[in-house]
Amino acid sequence: PPASQNNEQGSTLRDLLTTTAGKLRLGSTDAGIAFAPVYSTGTASGKSGRTMPNILDDIIASVVENKIPPNRAPKISVKSEIKDEPKDDRKCIQDDCSKLYSDIQYSWICDKHVLWLRDHKNSNNWKLFKECWKQGRPVLVSGMHKKMNFGLWKAESISLDFGNQQADILNCKDSIISNTNVKDFWDGFEDVSKRQKIKNGETALLKLKDWPSGEDFKAMMPARYEDLLKSLPLPEYCSPEGKLNLASHLPGFFVRPDLGPRLCSAYGVAATKDHDIGTTNLHIEVSDVVNILVYVGIAKGNGVLSKSGVLKKFEEEDLDDLLRKRLKDSSELPGALWHIYAGKDADKIREFLQKIAKEQGLEVLPEHDPIRDQSWYVNKKLRQRLLEEYGVKTCTVIQFLGDAIILPAGALHQV
């Protein structure tokens, strides 16, 4: 019905604006208008007057003037003073945690920047998680593999079930992508002699690019999909049905990012000569991410570092004391090395990488974004320069078998 015939109080902002728009008067004209033409650039009903986009102020003014009942003062509070800077939230949390969350097993790692929840079964974990998540800080939850059917995630099991599938395989050394049988990748996963060789005879460092992903994962691997879902940490946030998983409850007219799940599989760098490359270059995700390490393969063959050699490589990193202690625990199996940066440091990192590119004689185009393009793995030497020249500290995390790393959207990371 026309707005003028609808006397009901608008129940939503859209209703409110729609019912109000038809009653407005523009300048000296008496033209009543429908709400839709607000988006046009013509004049009201063809008469001289202000252009249509400008009536938004009139709509808002009319809403304020006409829609607040006269017997009720508007509950609008405008702060005219700037408060003092808030206290360091990190310190506040740590001061209070020991008292408020005494029933939760947790520690702080990476200079107290990352929360480590050590008991994945504790149903109260989400309460402490919530406090950290407000501040956009990463969280580590260990032991997720204890809830999973481990046999489903073995390399040989996946190869047996899906070896005949075709998938994109990335050579991490030169960023060349090829389409090949999944079996070729899995055959070399724990046997270096069966891995592809690149031009100079070096062993290729390969990665299966997000295979399978999203709906394909669910359709192709229903048993593994169900096993993953029942094993997610902090289900209140991470489960698709979690009451605090806002992305899952967005109305249908929002464009959602790909929420997965996706399987990320890669060879380790232990069998390569160049240990300054990664399998996932520095980048940002547009949504929050939970990454669970479901399997760690032990590669065999010529040139592969021994277990002690691998541990030594990890120990060369700038590690938290608690992570060093985990490395010495024979029941723990380290599998991935993460470097994480806060989203607020993105501009400094971007400027630093463009500077390094110029030093190396690379062309830096105006539209080039080293983070968006995922063109850099920041090695140890560059991480040190980033700290010295820009004051940006790297948060280094070792992901052990069964660890879930939960990252907020906007956090930079490489693996």
C-alpha positions in Angstrom: 0.0 0.0 0.0 1.2 3.6 -0.5 3.1 5.0 2.4 0.4 7.5 3.2 -2.1 4.8 3.7 0.1 2.8 6.1 -0.4 4.1 9.7 1.5 1.3 11.4 4.7 2.1 13.3 7.7 0.9 11.3 9.2 -2.2 13.0 12.5 -2.0 11.2 14.7 0.8 9.9 13.6 0.0 6.3 9.9 0.2 7.3 10.5 3.4 9.2 12.2 5.1 6.2 9.7 3.8 3.7 6.6 5.0 5.7 8.3 8.3 6.4 9.6 9.1 2.9 6.2 9.6 1.3 5.3 12.4 3.8 8.3 14.6 3.2 8.1 18.1 1.6 11.0 19.2 -0.5 11.7 23.0 -0.5 8.6 24.9 -1.8 7.1 21.9 -3.6 4.4 19.7 -2.2 5.5 16.6 -4.0 5.1 13.4 -2.0 7.7 10.9 -3.1 8.2 7.1 -2.8 11.4 5.8 -1.1 12.9 4.1 -4.1 13.9 7.4 -6.0 16.3 8.3 -3.2 18.9 6.4 -5.3 18.2 8.3 -8.6 19.9 11.6 -9.6 16.9 13.3 -11.1 14.8 16.0 -9.4 11.7 15.5 -7.4 8.7 14.7 -9.8 10.4 16.7 -12.5 10.0 20.0 -10.6 12.9 22.2 -9.8 14.4 21.5 -6.4 17.2 19.7 -4.7 18.5 16.5 -6.2 17.1 13.3 -4.9 20.2 12.0 -3.0 20.0 15.0 -0.7 16.7 14.0 0.7 18.3 11.4 2.9 19.0 14.2 5.4 15.3 15.1 5.3 14.3 11.4 5.8 16.5 11.1 8.8 15.4 14.5 10.2 11.8 13.5 9.8 12.4 10.2 11.5 13.9 11.9 14.4 11.2 14.6 14.5 8.1 12.6 13.9 8.7 9.1 15.0 9.7 9.6 18.7 6.6 9.6 20.9 6.2 13.1 22.5 6.0 11.6 26.0 9.3 9.7 25.7 12.6 11.5 25.6 15.0 10.0 23.1 17.6 7.7 24.7 20.6 9.2 23.0 23.8 9.7 24.9 26.5 11.7 23.3 29.9 11.7 25.0 31.6 15.1 24.6 34.7 14.2 26.5 37.6 11.9 25.4 38.4 9.4 28.1 41.8 8.6 29.2 43.5 5.8 27.3 42.2 2.4 28.5 44.5 0.1 30.5 46.4 -2.6 28.7 43.6 -5.3 28.1 46.2 -8.0 27.9 47.5 -7.2 31.4 43.9 -6.9 32.7 43.1 -10.4 31.4 46.2 -12.0 32.8 45.7 -10.3 36.2 42.1 -11.6 36.4 42.4 -15.0 34.7 44.0 -16.9 37.6 41.0 -16.1 39.8 38.1 -16.2 37.2 39.2 -19.2 35.2 40.9 -21.4 37.8 39.0 -24.5 36.4 40.6 -24.1 32.9 44.0 -25.5 32.0 45.8 -22.7 30.0 49.1 -20.9 29.5 50.3 -17.8 27.7 52.9 -18.1 24.9 54.6 -15.8 22.5 55.3 -13.1 25.0 51.8 -13.5 26.3 50.3 -12.8 22.9 48.8 -16.2 22.3 46.4 -18.2 24.6 47.2 -21.9 24.8 44.2 -24.0 26.0 45.7 -27.3 27.0 42.6 -29.3 27.7 40.4 -29.5 24.6 37.6 -31.3 26.6 37.0 -28.5 29.1 33.5 -27.2 28.4 34.4 -23.8 30.0 37.2 -23.0 27.5 35.0 -20.7 25.5 34.6 -18.3 28.4 38.4 -17.5 28.5 38.6 -17.7 24.7 35.9 -15.0 24.5 38.1 -12.6 26.4 41.0 -13.1 24.1 38.9 -13.1 20.9 37.6 -9.6 21.8 41.2 -8.4 21.4 41.8 -10.2 18.1 44.5 -12.5 19.4 45.3 -16.0 18.2 44.4 -19.0 20.3 46.0 -22.5 20.4 44.0 -25.6 21.5 45.9 -28.9 21.8 44.9 -32.5 21.8 42.2 -32.4 19.1 43.5 -35.6 17.4 42.4 -37.5 20.5 38.8 -37.0 19.5 39.4 -38.0 15.9 39.5 -41.3 14.0 43.2 -41.2 13.3 43.0 -43.9 10.6 41.0 -41.7 8.3 43.7 -39.0 8.1 46.7 -41.2 7.3 48.4 -40.3 4.0 48.1 -43.9 2.7 44.3 -43.9 3.6 43.6 -40.7 1.6 45.7 -41.9 -1.3 43.9 -45.3 -1.4 40.5 -43.6 -1.4 41.1 -40.7 -3.7 44.3 -41.4 -5.6 42.6 -41.4 -9.0 41.3 -37.8 -8.5 42.8 -34.9 -10.4 43.9 -31.8 -8.4 46.1 -28.7 -8.7 49.6 -29.2 -7.2 51.8 -26.2 -6.4 55.5 -26.4 -6.5 56.3 -24.0 -3.6 59.9 -23.3 -4.8 58.9 -21.6 -8.1 55.1 -21.2 -7.7 54.3 -23.4 -10.7 50.9 -25.1 -10.6 50.2 -28.3 -12.4 47.2 -30.6 -12.6 47.9 -34.2 -11.8 46.7 -37.3 -10.1 46.4 -37.0 -6.3 48.2 -40.4 -6.0 51.4 -38.8 -7.4 51.5 -36.4 -4.5 50.6 -38.9 -1.8 53.1 -41.5 -3.0 55.9 -39.1 -2.2 54.5 -37.8 1.0 56.6 -40.0 3.2 58.9 -41.5 0.6 61.3 -38.9 -0.8 62.6 -41.2 -3.5 59.1 -41.0 -5.1 58.9 -37.2 -5.1 59.2 -35.2 -8.3 62.5 -33.6 -9.1 63.0 -30.0 -10.4 65.6 -28.9 -13.1 68.7 -29.1 -11.0 67.8 -32.5 -9.6 66.5 -31.0 -6.3 63.5 -32.6 -4.6 60.3 -30.6 -5.3 58.4 -29.1 -2.4 54.8 -29.8 -3.3 51.5 -28.7 -1.9 48.0 -29.8 -2.7 46.1 -26.5 -3.1 43.0 -26.6 -0.9 41.9 -30.0 -2.1 39.1 -30.8 -1.5 37.3 -27.6 -0.4 33.8 -26.5 0.8 30.9 -28.5 -0.5 33.3 -30.8 -2.4 34.9 -31.8 0.9 31.5 -32.7 2.4 30.4 -34.6 -0.8 33.7 -36.4 -1.5 34.7 -37.2 2.1 31.5 -37.5 4.2 33.2 -39.7 6.9 36.1 -37.4 7.3 33.8 -34.3 7.2 31.8 -35.7 10.1 34.9 -36.7 12.0 36.3 -33.2 11.6 33.0 -31.5 12.7 32.7 -33.5 15.9 36.3 -32.7 16.7 36.3 -29.0 16.3 37.6 -27.0 19.2 35.4 -24.5 21.0 32.2 -25.6 19.2 30.3 -22.6 20.4 32.4 -20.6 18.0 33.9 -23.0 15.5 31.0 -25.4 14.7 28.8 -24.4 11.8 25.9 -24.7 14.2 27.7 -22.8 17.0 25.6 -20.2 18.7 28.5 -17.7 18.5 29.6 -18.6 15.0 28.2 -15.4 13.4 29.2 -16.2 9.9 27.0 -19.3 9.9 24.0 -17.3 11.0 24.2 -14.4 8.5 21.1 -13.7 6.5 21.1 -15.2 3.0 21.5 -11.8 1.2 25.1 -11.4 2.6 27.9 -12.6 0.3 29.8 -15.1 2.5 33.5 -16.0 2.2 34.3 -19.6 1.5 34.0 -21.1 5.1 35.4 -24.4 4.0 36.4 -26.9 5.3 39.4 -27.5 3.1 42.2 -29.9 3.3 45.7 -28.4 3.2 48.4 -30.9 2.5 52.1 -30.2 1.9 55.5 -31.8 2.0 57.9 -30.6 4.8 61.0 -28.6 4.1 63.1 -31.1 5.9 63.9 -32.9 2.7 64.8 -29.8 0.7 68.1 -28.0 0.5 66.5 -24.6 0.9 65.0 -24.2 4.3 64.1 -20.5 3.6 60.9 -21.3 1.8 57.5 -22.2 3.1 54.5 -24.1 1.9 52.2 -21.1 2.7 53.5 -17.7 2.0 52.6 -14.6 4.0 48.9 -13.7 3.6 45.7 -12.6 5.2 42.4 -14.5 5.4 39.1 -12.6 5.1 37.4 -14.7 7.7 38.4 -16.2 11.0 40.2 -19.5 10.6 40.6 -22.7 12.6 43.5 -24.9 11.4 43.8 -28.4 12.9 46.9 -30.5 12.2 45.4 -33.9 11.7 48.4 -35.8 10.5 52.2 -35.5 10.5 54.2 -37.7 8.1 57.7 -38.8 8.8 59.6 -38.6 5.5 62.2 -41.3 4.7 65.0 -41.3 2.1 68.3 -39.7 1.1 68.8 -36.1 2.3 66.1 -36.1 4.9 67.0 -34.7 8.2 66.9 -37.1 11.1 64.4 -36.5 13.9 67.1 -34.8 16.0 67.9 -32.7 12.9 64.3 -31.6 12.5 64.1 -30.7 16.2 67.3 -28.7 15.9 65.8 -26.7 13.0 62.8 -25.9 15.2 65.0 -24.9 18.1 66.9 -22.4 16.0 63.7 -20.3 15.9 62.9 -17.5 18.4 60.7 -19.8 20.5 58.7 -19.4 23.7 60.1 -21.4 26.6 56.9 -23.5 26.8 57.2 -24.4 23.1 60.8 -25.5 23.7 59.6 -27.6 26.5 57.0 -29.2 24.3 59.7 -30.0 21.7 61.5 -32.1 24.3 58.4 -34.1 25.2 58.6 -37.5 23.4 54.8 -37.8 23.3 54.5 -34.6 21.2 55.0 -34.6 17.4 55.9 -31.2 15.8 54.7 -30.7 12.3 54.3 -27.1 11.2 56.1 -23.8 11.9 53.9 -20.7 11.9 54.9 -17.0 11.9 52.0 -14.8 12.9 51.6 -11.0 12.8 48.8 -8.7 14.2 46.6 -7.1 11.5 47.6 -3.6 12.8 51.2 -4.3 11.5 50.0 -5.0 7.9 51.0 -1.6 6.5 54.4 -1.7 8.0 55.0 -5.2 6.7 53.7 -4.2 3.2 56.1 -1.2 3.2 59.0 -3.4 4.3 58.5 -6.1 1.7 58.2 -3.4 -1.1 61.5 -2.0 0.2 63.2 -5.5 0.1 61.8 -6.0 -3.4 63.5 -2.8 -4.6 66.7 -3.8 -2.9 66.6 -7.1 -4.9 66.0 -5.3 -8.2 62.4 -6.5 -8.5 59.9 -4.3 -10.2 57.3 -2.9 -7.8 54.2 -1.8 -9.6 51.7 0.6 -8.0 49.0 -2.1 -8.0 51.3 -4.7 -6.6 50.5 -5.8 -3.0 53.0 -8.3 -1.6 50.5 -9.6 1.0 47.5 -9.9 -1.2 49.6 -11.6 -3.9 51.1 -14.0 -1.4 54.5 -13.6 -3.1 56.7 -13.6 0.0 57.9 -16.1 2.6 59.7 -13.9 5.2 62.8 -15.9 6.2 64.7 -15.6 9.5 67.1 -12.8 8.2 64.1 -10.7 7.0 62.2 -11.3 10.2 65.1 -9.9 12.1 65.3 -6.8 9.9 61.5 -6.3 10.2 62.0 -6.1 14.0 65.0 -3.8 13.9 63.8 -1.5 11.1 60.1 -1.4 11.8 59.6 -2.6 15.3 57.4 -5.5 14.2 57.9 -8.6 16.3 57.1 -12.1 14.9 54.9 -14.4 16.9 56.4 -17.9 16.3 54.3 -20.9 17.0 55.0 -24.6 16.5 51.9 -26.6 15.6 52.1 -30.2 17.0 49.9 -33.1 15.9 46.3 -32.4 17.1 46.9 -28.7 17.7 44.2 -26.3 16.5 45.4 -22.7 15.7 42.5 -20.2 15.7 43.3 -17.0 13.9 41.2 -13.8 13.7 40.4 -12.4 10.3 43.1 -9.9 9.3 46.0 -11.6 11.1 49.0 -12.1 8.8 50.6 -15.6 8.8 52.9 -17.9 6.9 53.5 -21.6 7.4 
